Amino acid sequence: MRIDILTLFPDMFQGPFSESIIKRAQEKGCVEIHCHNIRDYSTNKHKKVDDYAFSGGAGMVMSIEPIAILIEKLKAQRDYDQIIYTTPDGQTLNQGISNQLSLSGNLMILCGHYKGVDQRVRDHYITMELSIGDYVLTGGELAAAVITDSVVRLIPGVISDETSALTDSFQDGLLAPPVYTRPADYKGWKVPDILLSGDTKKVEQWKEQQAFERTRQRRPDLLK
Ligand code: ADE
């Protein structure tokens, strides 16, 4: 998979993709992540990338031209499965969307900033608008990092134990059950006996029942 991220702040992506699983995914060749600075495509002599809204009011709007030039350039090089725009008024990201996106060949993610992008960018280029929750961030970069992380870990081969991603919370519509590791007894706080029994069938039943119970208590909306 290839992911192109279009942003005014490419340095914000230095951290999240250079550690742990996402770093290894790139090293293994499972994904290529390219960050593009929208400012590099400004034709303005001051490298301006925003302007006042025609409707007036506070806040700047990201101009169409540099974004359009960059998107057109990338689209001429390859086909994109989705051109995503990160915005609080988009569809809320969930595990189902991440699963779908993980099957893509090429994804583009445009990070919104200030009051957002000129609506014509959304009307003519964007194929999917995603929010990562009902709160407002200072920009779409963190949202793009969250989307990328949740998608990349699902690409086959990224997580070495394939079944691990399949047992995540939400993957089967339930939250994940509690997990324990050694020691079996820490200062009298014991691991449930069933997990030490060696009876794999009973352990599986216990995990299912715990996942259901946790979901019922914490996220009953998921059971509807
Ligand atoms: N940009 C600002 N807030 C956002 C959010 N919650 N999700 C996606 N993009 C955003």
Residues whose N, C-alpha, C, O or C-beta is under 5 A from the ligand:
A	BS01	ADE	T86 T87 P88 L130 S131 I132 G133 Y135 V136 L137 G139 G140 A143
